[in-house]
Amino acid sequence: MSGKLLLIDGNSILNRAFYAIRGPRMLTKADGTPTNAVYGFLNILNKYIEEEKPDYLAVAFDLKAKTFRHSMYEDYKATRKGMPDELAVQLPIVKRVLEAMNISVVEKEGLEADDIIGVLSKQAETDGMDVSILTGDRDALQLVDENITVIIPTTSKGTTTTTRYTPEEVKSKYGIGPESMIELKALMGDSSDNIPGVKGVGEKTALGLIKEFGNIDKLYENISSITKAKLRENLQECKELAYLSRELGTILRHSDGLGEVKELERKEIKRDELLEIFKDL
């Protein structure tokens, strides 16, 4: 099966849209329901559909239920604040718009949007397709390979720029390949997801260690070669946390129950239904 698949991290892009379009006069429906995130999300969605021209298309969302990572580490995402009410009320609206646009929404209890994207991208690649992933989350860089490109839009001073991460672009930016990005998280952790990492190790130190050793397995095999006493001590003390962090940060590539990529083929928009929703919004 050939063709091109565009996978969108719905939560990430919706969140980005919500914070990008704010101000003293929030966009709202006639009844006061905020619509800024919906508006921004659709602008981003349409821009990249037009640019990528995918044959297959899906938007993945997180569900509220805990994931398999919570059973591995009780404090996973424990420090993360809940979704603001003004954004939460727009989530079902976006899903209703996507349904009218005939765009597949994929969710699965126990999995995060990242995992859904990881599984579907691997399935599509195995089927001989090219895959683009649209997200604001750099965790997805671990998925990049010759057939899978990660697109990260960034907005500054009202201007949106796009970085397309191929294996070469990841290596150019970080000095390591996509396959090593998860090793980086094992050492530096991730405060947004409350992934612990190794005490006292930030991105610069972690990058230096991964460039030198390749992965944390080789690092711990050669721990005696670390000349900085405090760093060596922290690495030894946090060894279990480093391995846990690598496992917590690894995006799934295989899971049952997500259906087939061929089911994500683009369909005709339900124009009349969509028009009524847009009038309401």
SERO-4910 file (N, C-alpha, C, O; in steps of 0.05 Angstrom, whole numbers):
BEGIN
 pado doro    nc1    nc2    nc3   cac1   cac2   cac3    cc1    cc2    cc3    oc1    oc2    oc3
  Met    A     17    -24      0      0      0      0     18     25      0     35     28     17
  Ser    A     13     43    -19     29     67    -20     12     91    -12    -12     88     -6
  Gly    A     24    114    -12      9    138     -4     22    153     19     44    145     28
  Lys    A      9    174     28     20    190     49      0    193     72    -24    198     68
  Leu    A     10    189     96     -6    191    120      2    216    137     26    219    142
  Leu    A    -17    232    145    -12    254    163    -26    248    190    -50    244    191
  Leu    A    -10    247    211    -20    242    238    -17    267    254      5    280    254
  Ile    A    -37    275    269    -38    300    284    -42    294    313    -60    280    321
  Asp    A    -24    305    330    -27    303    359    -48    324    367    -41    348    371
  Gly    A    -73    315    370    -95    334    375    -92    351    400    -96    375    399
  Asn    A    -84    339    422    -81    354    447    -59    374    445    -62    397    454
  Ser    A    -37    367    433    -14    385    431    -21    409    413    -15    432    421
  Ile    A    -33    405    390    -40    426    372    -63    444    383    -62    468    380
  Leu    A    -82    431    396   -104    447    408    -94    465    430   -102    488    433
  Asn    A    -76    454    446    -64    469    468    -49    493    457    -50    515    468
  Arg    A    -33    488    436    -17    509    424    -35    531    413    -30    555    415
  Ala    A    -57    523    400    -76    542    388    -90    559    410    -93    583    407
  Phe    A    -97    546    432   -110    560    454    -93    583    465   -103    605    470
  Tyr    A    -68    578    470    -50    598    481    -40    618    461    -32    640    468
  Ala    A    -42    611    435    -32    630    414    -53    652    409    -46    674    401
  Ile    A    -79    645    412   -100    664    406   -115    671    432   -136    660    437
  Arg    A   -104    690    446   -116    698    471   -113    729    473    -97    741    459
  Gly    A   -129    741    491   -127    769    494   -151    780    510   -166    764    520
  Pro    A   -153    806    512   -175    817    528   -203    810    517   -222    809    532
  Arg    A   -204    804    491   -230    797    479   -227    769    467   -220    765    444
  Met    A   -234    749    483   -232    721    475   -253    716    453   -276    725    455
  Leu    A   -245    700    432   -265    692    412   -285    674    425   -278    655    440
  Thr    A   -311    680    421   -332    664    434   -356    661    415   -359    675    395
  Lys    A   -373    641    421   -399    638    409   -417    660    420   -410    675    438
  Ala    A   -441    661    409   -461    681    418   -468    677    448   -474    696    462
  Asp    A   -467    652    457   -473    646    485   -450    649    504   -452    643    528
  Gly    A   -427    658    494   -403    662    511   -384    639    512   -362    642    524
  Thr    A   -390    616    499   -371    594    498   -346    601    483   -349    610    460
  Pro    A   -322    598    494   -298    606    480   -293    588    455   -299    564    456
  Thr    A   -283    599    434   -278    584    409   -250    590    398   -243    582    376
  Asn    A   -233    603    414   -206    610    404   -189    586    396   -175    586    376
  Ala    A   -190    565    413   -174    541    408   -185    526    383   -169    516    367
  Val    A   -211    526    380   -223    513    356   -214    527    331   -206    515    311
  Tyr    A   -216    554    331   -208    570    308   -179    566    301   -172    561    278
  Gly    A   -162    568    322   -133    565    317   -126    537    308   -109    533    290
  Phe    A   -139    517    320   -134    489    312   -141    484    283   -125    472    268
  Leu    A   -163    495    274   -172    491    246   -154    505    226   -149    496    204
  Asn    A   -144    529    234   -125    543    217   -100    526    213    -90    523    191
  Ile    A    -89    515    235    -65    498    234    -71    473    217    -55    465    200
  Leu    A    -94    460    223   -101    435    209   -103    440    179    -91    425    163
  Asn    A   -117    460    171   -121    466    142    -95    473    129    -90    465    106
  Lys    A    -78    488    143    -52    495    131    -35    471    124    -24    469    102
  Tyr    A    -34    452    143    -17    428    138    -30    407    120    -16    392    107
  Ile    A    -56    406    120    -69    389    100    -63    399     72    -57    383     54
  Glu    A    -64    425     69    -59    437     43    -30    432     35    -24    427     11
  Glu    A    -12    435     54     17    432     48     25    403     43     40    396     25
  Glu    A     14    385     60     23    357     59      8    340     38     18    321     28
  Lys    A    -17    349     33    -34    334     14    -35    304     20    -28    288      3
  Pro    A    -43    297     44    -42    268     52    -65    253     39    -87    263     34
  Asp    A    -60    227     34    -81    209     25    -96    197     49   -119    190     46
  Tyr    A    -83    196     71    -94    185     96    -89    206    118    -69    220    118
  Leu    A   -108    207    137   -107    229    156   -121    221    182   -143    209    181
  Ala    A   -109    227    205   -122    221    231   -112    241    252    -89    250    251
  Val    A   -129    246    271   -122    263    294   -124    245    319   -145    233    324
  Ala    A   -102    244    335   -102    227    359   -106    245    384    -95    267    385
  Phe    A   -121    235    403   -126    250    428   -120    232    452   -123    208    451
  Asp    A   -111    245    474   -110    232    499   -138    228    511   -156    243    504
  Leu    A   -141    208    528   -165    206    544   -158    211    573   -134    211    581
  Lys    A   -178    217    589   -173    224    618   -162    201    634   -148    205    654
  Ala    A   -169    176    626   -161    153    641   -131    150    644   -116    160    627
  Lys    A   -122    138    666    -93    134    670    -83    115    649    -98     98    638
  Thr    A    -57    117    643    -44    100    623    -27     79    637    -24     78    661
  Phe    A    -16     61    620      2     40    630     26     52    645     38     39    661
  Arg    A     33     77    638     56     89    651     51     95    681     69     95    697
  His    A     26    101    688     19    106    716     23     81    733     29     83    757
  Ser    A     19     57    721     23     33    736     53     28    740     61     14    759
  Met    A     70     38    722     99     36    725    110     56    745    129     50    759
  Tyr    A     98     79    746    108    101    762     84    118    771     73    133    756
  Glu    A     78    115    797     53    128    807     53    158    804     31    170    801
  Asp    A     76    171    804     78    200    803     80    210    774     85    234    770
  Tyr    A     76    193    754     77    202    727     56    224    722     33    221    727
  Lys    A     66    247    712     49    270    706     35    282    731     16    297    729
  Ala    A     45    275    755     32    283    779     33    313    784     15    324    797
  Thr    A     52    327    772     55    355    776     41    372    755     41    397    756
  Arg    A     29    359    735     17    373    713    -10    385    721    -27    371    733
  Lys    A    -14    410    715    -40    423    720    -61    413    701    -55    405    678
  Gly    A    -86    412    710   -108    404    692   -112    424    670   -103    446    671
  Met    A   -127    415    650   -134    433    627   -151    456    637   -171    451    651
  Pro    A   -145    481    629   -163    503    637   -191    499    627   -196    487    606
  Asp    A   -211    508    643   -239    504    636   -245    515    608   -261    503    593
  Glu    A   -233    538    602   -238    552    576   -229    535    552   -239    537    530
  Leu    A   -209    517    557   -199    499    537   -215    473    537   -222    463    516
  Ala    A   -220    463    561   -234    437    563   -261    438    549   -270    418    537
  Val    A   -275    461    551   -302    463    539   -300    462    508   -320    456    495
  Gln    A   -276    467    497   -273    468    468   -265    441    456   -267    436    432
  Leu    A   -256    422    473   -248    396    463   -270    381    449   -266    371    427
  Pro    A   -294    378    461   -315    364    447   -324    379    422   -334    367    403
  Ile    A   -321    406    421   -329    421    397   -310    414    374   -319    409    352
  Val    A   -284    412    380   -264    405    360   -270    377    349   -269    373    324
  Lys    A   -277    359    366   -283    331    357   -308    331    340   -310    315    321
  Arg    A   -327    348    346   -352    349    330   -346    361    302   -356    351    282
  Val    A   -328    381    301   -320    392    276   -305    371    259   -310    369    235
  Leu    A   -287    356    272   -272    336    257   -290    314    246   -285    304    224
  Glu    A   -311    308    261   -330    288    252   -344    298    227   -349    283    208
  Ala    A   -352    323    227   -365    335    204   -346    338    180   -354    337    157
  Met    A   -320    341    186   -300    342    165   -293    314    154   -277    311    135
  Asn    A   -304    293    167   -299    265    160   -270    258    164   -258    242    149
  Ile    A   -258    269    185   -230    263    192   -230    244    216   -244    249    236
  Ser    A   -216    222    214   -215    202    235   -203    213    261   -182    225    261
  Val    A   -218    209    283   -207    214    310   -201    188    323   -218    170    324
  Val    A   -176    185    333   -167    159    344   -160    163    374   -143    180    381
  Glu    A   -173    148    391   -168    149    420   -169    120    430   -183    103    419
  Lys    A   -154    115    451   -155     89    464   -148     91    493   -127    102    500
  Glu    A   -165     81    510   -160     82    539   -134     67    545   -129     45    535
  Gly    A   -117     80    562    -92     68    569    -68     78    553    -45     74    560
  Leu    A    -75     90    529    -54    101    512    -55    131    510    -77    142    512
  Glu    A    -32    144    507    -32    172    502    -32    177    472    -27    158    456
  Ala    A    -37    202    464    -37    208    435    -10    201    422    -10    191    399
  Asp    A     12    205    437     38    198    427     40    169    419     51    162    398
  Asp    A     29    152    436     30    123    431     13    115    407     22     99    391
  Ile    A    -10    127    405    -27    122    381    -13    129    356    -13    114    336
  Ile    A      0    152    356     16    162    333     39    143    328     46    137    305
  Gly    A     52    134    349     75    115    346     67     89    333     80     79    316
  Val    A     44     78    342     34     53    331     26     56    302     33     40    285
  Leu    A     10     77    297     -1     80    269     22     87    250     21     79    227
  Ser    A     41    103    259     63    110    240     80     86    233     89     83    211
  Lys    A     84     68    253    100     44    248     85     26    229     96     14    210
  Gln    A     58     23    233     41      7    216     42     17    187     44      2    168
  Ala    A     39     44    185     39     56    158     66     52    144     67     46    120
  Glu    A     88     56    159    114     52    147    118     23    137    129     19    116
  Thr    A    109      4    154    111    -24    146     95    -30    121    102    -47    105
  Asp    A     73    -14    117     56    -17     94     67     -2     69     54     -3     48
  Gly    A     90     10     72    103     24     50     95     53     46     98     64     24
  Met    A     83     65     67     74     93     64     95    112     75    112    105     92
  Asp    A     93    138     66    108    159     78     90    172    100     66    175     96
  Val    A    102    180    122     87    190    145     97    217    153    121    222    156
  Ser    A     79    236    158     85    261    171     70    263    197     46    256    198
  Ile    A     83    272    218     70    275    244     71    304    252     92    317    253
  Leu    A     47    316    257     45    344    264     40    345    294     20    335    305
  Thr    A     59    358    309     57    359    338     74    383    348     91    394    334
  Gly    A     68    391    373     85    411    386    103    397    406    118    411    420
  Asp    A    102    371    407    117    356    428    142    343    416    141    326    398
  Arg    A    165    351    427    190    341    417    196    312    424    215    301    414
  Asp    A    180    301    442    182    272    447    180    256    422    192    234    419
  Ala    A    164    266    403    160    252    378    185    249    361    185    234    341
  Leu    A    206    264    367    230    262    350    242    234    351    257    227    333
  Gln    A    236    219    372    247    191    373    235    174    351    245    152    345
  Leu    A    213    183    339    199    167    318    211    173    290    205    158    271
  Val    A    227    193    287    237    202    261    255    180    248    272    169    262
  Asp    A    250    175    223    269    158    207    266    166    178    254    187    172
  Glu    A    276    150    160    276    157    132    248    161    120    245    175    100
  Asn    A    228    148    132    201    149    121    182    164    139    158    168    132
  Ile    A    191    173    162    174    187    182    186    214    188    209    216    199
  Thr    A    172    235    182    181    263    187    163    275    209    138    272    208
  Val    A    175    289    228    160    303    249    160    333    242    181    345    238
  Ile    A    136    344    242    132    373    236    125    387    261    105    381    274
  Ile    A    141    407    269    136    422    294    133    451    287    152    465    279
  Pro    A    108    462    289    104    491    285    110    507    310    103    498    332
  Thr    A    123    529    307    128    547    330    118    575    322    123    585    300
  Thr    A    104    588    341     93    615    336    107    635    354    109    631    378
  Ser    A    118    656    342    131    677    357    123    704    345    126    709    321
  Lys    A    113    722    362    105    749    353     86    747    330     87    763    311
  Gly    A     67    728    332     46    726    312     54    712    286     38    709    268
  Thr    A     79    704    284     89    690    260     95    661    266    109    655    285
  Thr    A     84    643    250     88    614    253    109    604    234    108    609    210
  Thr    A    129    591    245    150    578    229    148    548    233    140    539    254
  Thr    A    157    533    213    155    504    214    182    492    212    198    499    194
  Thr    A    188    473    230    213    457    227    205    429    221    189    416    235
  Arg    A    216    419    199    211    391    191    235    374    199    257    377    189
  Tyr    A    230    356    217    252    339    228    254    313    213    238    295    216
  Thr    A    275    312    197    284    287    185    308    277    202    316    291    221
  Pro    A    318    253    197    341    244    212    364    264    211    378    268    231
  Glu    A    368    275    188    390    294    184    386    320    201    405    331    213
  Glu    A    361    329    202    354    353    217    358    349    247    367    366    262
  Val    A    349    325    257    353    319    285    383    318    292    391    330    313
  Lys    A    399    305    275    428    304    280    440    332    279    458    338    295
  Ser    A    431    348    261    442    375    258    436    392    283    453    408    292
  Lys    A    412    389    294    403    406    317    415    396    343    423    412    360
  Tyr    A    415    369    347    423    358    373    450    344    374    461    340    395
  Gly    A    460    338    350    486    324    350    483    294    354    503    280    356
  Ile    A    459    284    357    453    256    360    430    248    341    415    266    333
  Gly    A    427    223    335    406    214    317    379    210    332    379    210    357
  Pro    A    357    207    317    331    204    330    330    180    349    316    181    370
  Glu    A    345    158    343    344    135    360    357    140    387    352    124    406
  Ser    A    372    162    390    385    168    415    369    188    432    376    194    455
  Met    A    347    199    421    332    220    435    320    209    462    318    224    481
  Ile    A    312    184    462    301    172    486    322    168    507    317    168    531
  Glu    A    347    164    498    369    161    517    374    188    531    381    189    555
  Leu    A    370    209    517    372    236    528    352    240    551    360    250    572
  Lys    A    328    232    546    307    235    566    312    218    591    306    225    613
  Ala    A    325    194    586    331    177    609    349    191    629    347    186    653
  Leu    A    367    208    619    386    222    637    375    249    647    378    255    671
  Met    A    362    264    630    354    291    638    325    292    648    317    312    661
  Gly    A    310    270    644    282    270    653    265    290    638    273    300    617
  Asp    A    241    295    648    222    314    635    204    324    657    186    310    667
  Ser    A    207    350    664    192    361    686    162    363    679    145    361    697
  Ser    A    155    367    653    127    369    646    112    343    650     88    344    657
  Asp    A    125    321    647    112    295    651    120    283    679    112    261    685
  Asn    A    136    298    694    146    288    720    162    262    717    160    244    734
  Ile    A    178    260    696    196    238    692    222    246    705    234    266    698
  Pro    A    232    230    725    254    239    743    281    243    730    294    263    736
  Gly    A    290    225    713    317    227    702    338    224    724    333    212    745
  Val    A    362    235    719    384    233    738    388    260    751    389    281    738
  Lys    A    390    261    777    393    285    793    417    301    783    439    290    780
  Gly    A    413    327    778    435    345    771    444    343    742    463    357    734
  Val    A    430    327    725    437    324    697    417    340    680    393    333    679
  Gly    A    426    360    666    410    376    648    415    368    619    429    348    614
  Glu    A    404    383    600    406    375    572    435    375    562    444    357    548
  Lys    A    450    395    570    478    398    560    495    374    569    509    362    553
  Thr    A    493    367    595    508    344    606    499    318    593    515    301    586
  Ala    A    472    315    591    461    291    580    470    287    551    477    265    543
  Leu    A    469    309    535    478    307    507    507    298    505    514    281    489
  Gly    A    524    310    522    552    303    523    556    273    528    573    260    516
  Leu    A    541    263    548    544    234    555    534    216    533    546    195    527
  Ile    A    512    223    520    501    206    499    519    207    474    522    187    460
  Lys    A    530    231    468    548    232    446    573    215    451    583    202    432
  Glu    A    581    214    476    605    198    483    600    168    484    615    152    473
  Phe    A    577    160    496    572    132    501    551    119    483    550     95    480
  Gly    A    534    135    471    513    125    453    487    119    466    466    125    455
  Asn    A    488    106    489    463    100    504    470     95    533    494     94    541
  Ile    A    450     93    550    455     91    579    466     63    586    479     60    607
  Asp    A    461     43    570    473     16    576    503     18    575    517      9    593
  Lys    A    513     30    553    542     33    550    553     52    571    576     48    581
  Leu    A    538     72    578    546     91    599    551     77    625    572     81    638
  Tyr    A    532     61    633    535     47    659    555     25    659    567     18    679
  Glu    A    560     14    635    582     -6    632    609      6    636    628     -7    645
  Asn    A    611     32    630    636     47    632    635     70    652    649     90    648
  Ile    A    619     66    673    615     88    692    641     97    705    644    120    713
  Ser    A    660     79    708    686     86    721    702    106    705    720    119    715
  Ser    A    695    109    679    710    128    662    700    157    666    712    176    655
  Ile    A    678    161    680    668    188    686    686    201    707    688    192    729
  Thr    A    700    222    699    721    234    716    709    253    737    721    257    758
  Lys    A    686    265    731    674    284    750    660    268    772    641    254    768
  Ala    A    671    270    796    662    253    819    633    256    825    619    236    829
  Lys    A    623    281    826    595    286    833    576    275    812    556    263    818
  Leu    A    583    278    786    567    267    764    566    237    766    545    225    763
  Arg    A    589    225    770    591    196    772    574    186    796    559    166    794
  Glu    A    575    200    818    559    193    842    529    195    836    514    177    844
  Asn    A    521    217    823    492    220    816    483    198    797    461    188    800
  Leu    A    499    192    778    492    171    758    489    144    772    470    129    766
  Gln    A    507    138    790    505    112    804    481    111    823    466     91    824
  Glu    A    476    134    836    453    135    855    427    133    841    407    122    852
  Cys    A    425    144    817    400    146    802    398    126    779    382    130    760
  Lys    A    413    105    780    413     85    758    385     74    753    377     74    730
  Glu    A    371     66    773    345     54    770    326     75    758    309     69    741
  Leu    A    328    100    767    311    122    757    317    127    727    299    134    712
  Ala    A    342    125    719    350    130    691    336    109    673    325    116    653
  Tyr    A    337     84    682    324     62    666    294     65    666    281     60    646
  Leu    A    283     73    689    254     78    691    246    101    672    226     99    658
  Ser    A    262    122    672    256    145    656    257    139    626    240    149    611
  Arg    A    276    122    619    277    113    590    252     98    583    241    102    561
  Glu    A    242     81    601    218     65    595    193     83    594    176     80    577
  Leu    A    192    102    613    169    120    614    167    137    589    145    143    579
  Gly    A    190    145    579    191    164    556    189    151    529    187    165    509
  Thr    A    191    124    528    191    110    502    162    108    491    145     98    505
  Ile    A    158    119    468    132    117    454    128     89    443    145     77    431
  Leu    A    104     79    448     97     52    438     97     51    407     91     71    394
  Arg    A    105     29    396    104     25    367     85      2    359     79     -1    336
  His    A     76    -14    379     58    -36    373     37    -37    394     42    -36    418
  Ser    A     12    -40    386    -11    -43    404    -35    -53    388    -39    -46    365
  Asp    A    -51    -70    400    -75    -80    387    -98    -60    391    -98    -43    409
  Gly    A   -118    -63    373   -143    -48    377   -144    -20    366   -163     -5    372
  Leu    A   -125    -13    349   -126     14    336   -135     13    307   -137     34    294
  Gly    A   -142    -10    298   -152    -12    270   -129    -11    250   -106    -12    257
  Glu    A   -137     -9    225   -118     -9    203   -115     19    191   -134     35    191
  Val    A    -91     25    182    -85     51    170   -103     56    146   -111     79    141
  Lys    A   -109     35    131   -126     39    107   -154     51    114   -167     62     97
  Glu    A   -162     48    139   -188     59    148   -187     89    151   -207    102    155
  Leu    A   -162    101    150   -159    129    155   -158    145    128   -152    169    128
  Glu    A   -166    132    107   -166    146     81   -184    171     82   -206    170     93
  Arg    A   -175    192     69   -191    217     70   -217    214     55   -219    200     35
  Lys    A   -238    227     67   -264    225     55   -275    253     50   -264    273     59
  Glu    A   -297    254     36   -310    280     30   -321    293     55   -332    279     73
  Ile    A   -317    318     57   -328    334     80   -359    333     79   -371    335     58
  Lys    A   -371    332    103   -401    334    104   -407    364    105   -411    375    126
  Arg    A   -409    376     82   -409    405     79   -433    418     94   -429    438    108
  Asp    A   -456    407     90   -480    420    102   -478    419    133   -484    439    146
  Glu    A   -469    396    143   -466    393    172   -445    412    183   -448    424    204
  Leu    A   -423    414    168   -401    431    177   -409    460    176   -402    476    194
  Leu    A   -424    468    156   -433    496    154   -450    504    178   -448    526    189
  Glu    A   -468    486    186   -485    491    209   -469    495    235   -475    512    251
  Ile    A   -448    478    238   -431    480    262   -416    507    261   -414    520    282
  Phe    A   -405    514    238   -390    539    236   -408    563    241   -399    583    253
  Lys    A   -433    562    231   -452    584    237   -455    587    267   -456    610    277
  Asp    A   -458    564    280   -462    565    310   -438    576    324   -440    589    345
  Leu    A   -414    570    313   -390    579    326   -383    608    320   -362    618    330
***
